[in-house]
Amino acid sequence: MLTITICLFLAGIAMGAAFACVWAWGVRSGQFKDLEDSKQQVFWPDIAPDAEPAKASDMSLATPKGNT
């Protein structure tokens, strides 16, 4: 029982250290500069300013391909 507890404790410490490394990388690389812009891209992608509607020529599934 003590072995399982120690393993779980070490796994928790390892996950915390991994999160700290990812967080430090995000801060140093500037990923957390404009959180509001990221929020709008994730939660409202249909109203994002850089989103382009799909063109009818891009939808090639409507016409069958082959020797017809």
Phi and psi in radians as a Rosetta constraint file:
Dihedral C 1 N 2 CA 2 C 2 CIRCULARHARMONIC -1.170 0.35
Dihedral N 2 CA 2 C 2 N 3 CIRCULARHARMONIC -0.581 0.35
Dihedral C 2 N 3 CA 3 C 3 CIRCULARHARMONIC -1.125 0.35
Dihedral N 3 CA 3 C 3 N 4 CIRCULARHARMONIC -0.742 0.35
Dihedral C 3 N 4 CA 4 C 4 CIRCULARHARMONIC -1.126 0.35
Dihedral N 4 CA 4 C 4 N 5 CIRCULARHARMONIC -0.722 0.35
Dihedral C 4 N 5 CA 5 C 5 CIRCULARHARMONIC -1.096 0.35
Dihedral N 5 CA 5 C 5 N 6 CIRCULARHARMONIC -0.751 0.35
Dihedral C 5 N 6 CA 6 C 6 CIRCULARHARMONIC -1.143 0.35
Dihedral N 6 CA 6 C 6 N 7 CIRCULARHARMONIC -0.731 0.35
Dihedral C 6 N 7 CA 7 C 7 CIRCULARHARMONIC -1.087 0.35
Dihedral N 7 CA 7 C 7 N 8 CIRCULARHARMONIC -0.755 0.35
Dihedral C 7 N 8 CA 8 C 8 CIRCULARHARMONIC -1.162 0.35
Dihedral N 8 CA 8 C 8 N 9 CIRCULARHARMONIC -0.657 0.35
Dihedral C 8 N 9 CA 9 C 9 CIRCULARHARMONIC -1.119 0.35
Dihedral N 9 CA 9 C 9 N 10 CIRCULARHARMONIC -0.781 0.35
Dihedral C 9 N 10 CA 10 C 10 CIRCULARHARMONIC -1.152 0.35
Dihedral N 10 CA 10 C 10 N 11 CIRCULARHARMONIC -0.629 0.35
Dihedral C 10 N 11 CA 11 C 11 CIRCULARHARMONIC -1.128 0.35
Dihedral N 11 CA 11 C 11 N 12 CIRCULARHARMONIC -0.711 0.35
Dihedral C 11 N 12 CA 12 C 12 CIRCULARHARMONIC -1.120 0.35
Dihedral N 12 CA 12 C 12 N 13 CIRCULARHARMONIC -0.727 0.35
Dihedral C 12 N 13 CA 13 C 13 CIRCULARHARMONIC -1.106 0.35
Dihedral N 13 CA 13 C 13 N 14 CIRCULARHARMONIC -0.738 0.35
Dihedral C 13 N 14 CA 14 C 14 CIRCULARHARMONIC -1.122 0.35
Dihedral N 14 CA 14 C 14 N 15 CIRCULARHARMONIC -0.717 0.35
Dihedral C 14 N 15 CA 15 C 15 CIRCULARHARMONIC -1.161 0.35
Dihedral N 15 CA 15 C 15 N 16 CIRCULARHARMONIC -0.668 0.35
Dihedral C 15 N 16 CA 16 C 16 CIRCULARHARMONIC -1.122 0.35
Dihedral N 16 CA 16 C 16 N 17 CIRCULARHARMONIC -0.723 0.35
Dihedral C 16 N 17 CA 17 C 17 CIRCULARHARMONIC -1.154 0.35
Dihedral N 17 CA 17 C 17 N 18 CIRCULARHARMONIC -0.673 0.35
Dihedral C 17 N 18 CA 18 C 18 CIRCULARHARMONIC -1.122 0.35
Dihedral N 18 CA 18 C 18 N 19 CIRCULARHARMONIC -0.747 0.35
Dihedral C 18 N 19 CA 19 C 19 CIRCULARHARMONIC -1.091 0.35
Dihedral N 19 CA 19 C 19 N 20 CIRCULARHARMONIC -0.730 0.35
Dihedral C 19 N 20 CA 20 C 20 CIRCULARHARMONIC -1.086 0.35
Dihedral N 20 CA 20 C 20 N 21 CIRCULARHARMONIC -0.669 0.35
Dihedral C 20 N 21 CA 21 C 21 CIRCULARHARMONIC -1.169 0.35
Dihedral N 21 CA 21 C 21 N 22 CIRCULARHARMONIC -0.748 0.35
Dihedral C 21 N 22 CA 22 C 22 CIRCULARHARMONIC -1.142 0.35
Dihedral N 22 CA 22 C 22 N 23 CIRCULARHARMONIC -0.720 0.35
Dihedral C 22 N 23 CA 23 C 23 CIRCULARHARMONIC -1.108 0.35
Dihedral N 23 CA 23 C 23 N 24 CIRCULARHARMONIC -0.773 0.35
Dihedral C 23 N 24 CA 24 C 24 CIRCULARHARMONIC -1.096 0.35
Dihedral N 24 CA 24 C 24 N 25 CIRCULARHARMONIC -0.705 0.35
Dihedral C 24 N 25 CA 25 C 25 CIRCULARHARMONIC -1.091 0.35
Dihedral N 25 CA 25 C 25 N 26 CIRCULARHARMONIC -0.746 0.35
Dihedral C 25 N 26 CA 26 C 26 CIRCULARHARMONIC -1.111 0.35
Dihedral N 26 CA 26 C 26 N 27 CIRCULARHARMONIC -0.691 0.35
Dihedral C 26 N 27 CA 27 C 27 CIRCULARHARMONIC -1.197 0.35
Dihedral N 27 CA 27 C 27 N 28 CIRCULARHARMONIC -0.788 0.35
Dihedral C 27 N 28 CA 28 C 28 CIRCULARHARMONIC -1.204 0.35
Dihedral N 28 CA 28 C 28 N 29 CIRCULARHARMONIC -0.562 0.35
Dihedral C 28 N 29 CA 29 C 29 CIRCULARHARMONIC -1.557 0.35
Dihedral N 29 CA 29 C 29 N 30 CIRCULARHARMONIC -0.041 0.35
Dihedral C 29 N 30 CA 30 C 30 CIRCULARHARMONIC 1.472 0.35
Dihedral N 30 CA 30 C 30 N 31 CIRCULARHARMONIC 0.383 0.35
Dihedral C 30 N 31 CA 31 C 31 CIRCULARHARMONIC -1.256 0.35
Dihedral N 31 CA 31 C 31 N 32 CIRCULARHARMONIC -0.346 0.35
Dihedral C 31 N 32 CA 32 C 32 CIRCULARHARMONIC -1.833 0.35
Dihedral N 32 CA 32 C 32 N 33 CIRCULARHARMONIC 0.441 0.35
Dihedral C 32 N 33 CA 33 C 33 CIRCULARHARMONIC -1.273 0.35
Dihedral N 33 CA 33 C 33 N 34 CIRCULARHARMONIC -0.970 0.35
Dihedral C 33 N 34 CA 34 C 34 CIRCULARHARMONIC -2.116 0.35
Dihedral N 34 CA 34 C 34 N 35 CIRCULARHARMONIC 1.506 0.35
Dihedral C 34 N 35 CA 35 C 35 CIRCULARHARMONIC -1.253 0.35
Dihedral N 35 CA 35 C 35 N 36 CIRCULARHARMONIC -0.523 0.35
Dihedral C 35 N 36 CA 36 C 36 CIRCULARHARMONIC -1.160 0.35
Dihedral N 36 CA 36 C 36 N 37 CIRCULARHARMONIC -0.676 0.35
Dihedral C 36 N 37 CA 37 C 37 CIRCULARHARMONIC -1.137 0.35
Dihedral N 37 CA 37 C 37 N 38 CIRCULARHARMONIC -0.721 0.35
Dihedral C 37 N 38 CA 38 C 38 CIRCULARHARMONIC -1.124 0.35
Dihedral N 38 CA 38 C 38 N 39 CIRCULARHARMONIC -0.698 0.35
Dihedral C 38 N 39 CA 39 C 39 CIRCULARHARMONIC -1.069 0.35
Dihedral N 39 CA 39 C 39 N 40 CIRCULARHARMONIC -0.740 0.35
Dihedral C 39 N 40 CA 40 C 40 CIRCULARHARMONIC -1.213 0.35
Dihedral N 40 CA 40 C 40 N 41 CIRCULARHARMONIC -0.581 0.35
Dihedral C 40 N 41 CA 41 C 41 CIRCULARHARMONIC -1.228 0.35
Dihedral N 41 CA 41 C 41 N 42 CIRCULARHARMONIC -0.567 0.35
Dihedral C 41 N 42 CA 42 C 42 CIRCULARHARMONIC -1.446 0.35
Dihedral N 42 CA 42 C 42 N 43 CIRCULARHARMONIC -0.831 0.35
Dihedral C 42 N 43 CA 43 C 43 CIRCULARHARMONIC -1.532 0.35
Dihedral N 43 CA 43 C 43 N 44 CIRCULARHARMONIC -0.462 0.35
Dihedral C 43 N 44 CA 44 C 44 CIRCULARHARMONIC -2.266 0.35
Dihedral N 44 CA 44 C 44 N 45 CIRCULARHARMONIC 1.121 0.35
Dihedral C 44 N 45 CA 45 C 45 CIRCULARHARMONIC -1.230 0.35
Dihedral N 45 CA 45 C 45 N 46 CIRCULARHARMONIC -0.388 0.35
Dihedral C 45 N 46 CA 46 C 46 CIRCULARHARMONIC -1.302 0.35
Dihedral N 46 CA 46 C 46 N 47 CIRCULARHARMONIC -0.337 0.35
Dihedral C 46 N 47 CA 47 C 47 CIRCULARHARMONIC -1.916 0.35
Dihedral N 47 CA 47 C 47 N 48 CIRCULARHARMONIC 0.207 0.35
Dihedral C 47 N 48 CA 48 C 48 CIRCULARHARMONIC -1.166 0.35
Dihedral N 48 CA 48 C 48 N 49 CIRCULARHARMONIC 2.478 0.35
Dihedral C 48 N 49 CA 49 C 49 CIRCULARHARMONIC -1.159 0.35
Dihedral N 49 CA 49 C 49 N 50 CIRCULARHARMONIC -0.463 0.35
Dihedral C 49 N 50 CA 50 C 50 CIRCULARHARMONIC -1.632 0.35
Dihedral N 50 CA 50 C 50 N 51 CIRCULARHARMONIC 0.085 0.35
Dihedral C 50 N 51 CA 51 C 51 CIRCULARHARMONIC -1.370 0.35
Dihedral N 51 CA 51 C 51 N 52 CIRCULARHARMONIC 2.326 0.35
Dihedral C 51 N 52 CA 52 C 52 CIRCULARHARMONIC -1.962 0.35
Dihedral N 52 CA 52 C 52 N 53 CIRCULARHARMONIC 2.414 0.35
Dihedral C 52 N 53 CA 53 C 53 CIRCULARHARMONIC -1.226 0.35
Dihedral N 53 CA 53 C 53 N 54 CIRCULARHARMONIC 2.661 0.35
Dihedral C 53 N 54 CA 54 C 54 CIRCULARHARMONIC -1.220 0.35
Dihedral N 54 CA 54 C 54 N 55 CIRCULARHARMONIC 2.429 0.35
Dihedral C 54 N 55 CA 55 C 55 CIRCULARHARMONIC -1.523 0.35
Dihedral N 55 CA 55 C 55 N 56 CIRCULARHARMONIC 2.704 0.35
Dihedral C 55 N 56 CA 56 C 56 CIRCULARHARMONIC -1.165 0.35
Dihedral N 56 CA 56 C 56 N 57 CIRCULARHARMONIC -0.531 0.35
Dihedral C 56 N 57 CA 57 C 57 CIRCULARHARMONIC -1.263 0.35
Dihedral N 57 CA 57 C 57 N 58 CIRCULARHARMONIC -0.360 0.35
Dihedral C 57 N 58 CA 58 C 58 CIRCULARHARMONIC -1.343 0.35
Dihedral N 58 CA 58 C 58 N 59 CIRCULARHARMONIC -0.331 0.35
Dihedral C 58 N 59 CA 59 C 59 CIRCULARHARMONIC -1.572 0.35
Dihedral N 59 CA 59 C 59 N 60 CIRCULARHARMONIC 1.437 0.35
Dihedral C 59 N 60 CA 60 C 60 CIRCULARHARMONIC -1.537 0.35
Dihedral N 60 CA 60 C 60 N 61 CIRCULARHARMONIC 0.029 0.35
Dihedral C 60 N 61 CA 61 C 61 CIRCULARHARMONIC -1.319 0.35
Dihedral N 61 CA 61 C 61 N 62 CIRCULARHARMONIC -0.314 0.35
Dihedral C 61 N 62 CA 62 C 62 CIRCULARHARMONIC -1.303 0.35
Dihedral N 62 CA 62 C 62 N 63 CIRCULARHARMONIC -0.453 0.35
Dihedral C 62 N 63 CA 63 C 63 CIRCULARHARMONIC -1.888 0.35
Dihedral N 63 CA 63 C 63 N 64 CIRCULARHARMONIC 2.240 0.35
Dihedral C 63 N 64 CA 64 C 64 CIRCULARHARMONIC -1.288 0.35
Dihedral N 64 CA 64 C 64 N 65 CIRCULARHARMONIC 2.558 0.35
Dihedral C 64 N 65 CA 65 C 65 CIRCULARHARMONIC -1.907 0.35
Dihedral N 65 CA 65 C 65 N 66 CIRCULARHARMONIC 2.479 0.35
Dihedral C 65 N 66 CA 66 C 66 CIRCULARHARMONIC 2.652 0.35
Dihedral N 66 CA 66 C 66 N 67 CIRCULARHARMONIC -2.835 0.35
Dihedral C 66 N 67 CA 67 C 67 CIRCULARHARMONIC -1.644 0.35
Dihedral N 67 CA 67 C 67 N 68 CIRCULARHARMONIC 1.099 0.35
